[in-house]
Amino acid sequence: KQEVTQIPAALSVPEGENLVLNCSFTDSAIYNLQWFRQDPGKGLTSLLLIQSSQREQTSGRLNASLDKSSGRSTLYIAASQPGDSATYLCAVRPIRDDKIIFGKGTRLHILP
Amino acid sequence: GAVVSQHPSRVICKSGTSVKIECRSLDFQATTMFWYRQFPKQSLMLMATSNEGSKATYEQGVEKDKFLINHASLTLSTLTVTSAHPEDSSFYICSAQSGVGQPQHFGDGTRLSIL
């Protein structure tokens, strides 16, 4: 059974710092991995999607990497800003299954 | 494109009430819709998968008689929480998919609070 773990559960850093969020999954047979942002009481915003054949994706200050063989992904946020404060969710989609499995998320707080 | 609208965004009601949540795909046809539930500080957990015109498939531990799902058209799925109780208070999110293997597009969620 696929399990997705995110570490740390919560993180507070001063504005301007670069930071890394970690995600691990137990079954490497994935179709893709996706990082989402969730603001309190809101829905999900897709940030980056990495296909199983890819190793990384970049969008602005965000960079996500995927090491499928070791079951790990990282989300790198450069030059963090207070507006980056949110919960970041990692989710994997298994091969031959459209059900997405989510981690519990990392609650990020950027201190002004 | 690929907008999913979920309504209502928030509902507060008394215990024993039935509550209906709508999930609409606004600019595409959704052959499959998914319903998730999220308790505070927990993962989004898949509750059920619904395909247009057929019965929903429920995940283990989810009561199908309590959480009624209807996917009568290619743009609308509804989740009805019947005889809701305080333990049903949660954040419910739907997603819609235009075909097998296609990306899921998520609604903004519904915050359900049962008093």
Contacts between the chains, C-beta under 8 A, distances in Angstrom:
chain1	res1	chain2	res2	distance
A	4	B	43	7.5
A	9	B	41	7.9
A	31	B	101	7.8
A	36	B	106	8.0
A	41	B	10	7.9
A	41	B	91	7.3
A	41	B	109	7.4
A	41	B	111	5.7
A	42	B	108	6.0
A	42	B	109	6.5
A	43	B	6	7.2
A	43	B	93	5.9
A	43	B	106	5.3
A	43	B	107	5.6
A	43	B	108	3.6
A	43	B	109	4.5
A	44	B	44	7.9
A	44	B	93	6.9
A	44	B	106	4.4
A	46	B	106	7.7
A	49	B	103	7.4
A	89	B	43	7.9
A	89	B	44	7.2
A	91	B	44	7.9
A	98	B	32	6.7
A	98	B	34	7.9
A	98	B	49	7.7
A	98	B	97	6.4
A	98	B	100	6.5
A	98	B	101	6.9
A	98	B	104	7.4
A	99	B	34	7.5
A	99	B	46	5.6
A	99	B	49	7.0
A	100	B	34	7.7
A	100	B	46	7.4
A	100	B	95	7.9
A	100	B	104	6.3
A	101	B	46	7.9
A	102	B	43	4.6
A	102	B	44	4.4
A	102	B	45	7.8
A	103	B	43	6.1
A	104	B	41	6.9
A	104	B	42	6.1
A	104	B	43	4.7
A	105	B	43	7.3
